[in-house]
Amino acid sequence: MSQVLYITANPKAREKSTCLSLGEEFLKAYREAKPADEIIVIDLYNTDIPEIDYDLLNVIENLKMGIALDNLSEQTHRKIRTLQSVNKPVCRS
């Protein structure tokens, strides 16, 4: 089973948006083709998104400087785990 992350960022109602309508058709077809896969949908206009903090923005720089991941904050670790758990990201705006 794979996880698919589907992100939408469109403030229009689904009925008034070609992109959102096409996205829904994509999700319907994907579910039919791969019923065992889990689809995680994030609507950026209807989701509380935590502010991206300094640690998260600088994870790569920290790694380049030799700072081990275990030295990062627990909040940063949660965000990293969320991103790592998804193996098929799909973005549409």
Secondary structure by P-SEA (a helix, b strand, c coil): cbbbbbbbbccccccccaaaaaaaaaaaaaaaacccbbbbbbccccccccccccccccaaaaaaaccccccccaaaaaaaaaaaaccbbbbcc
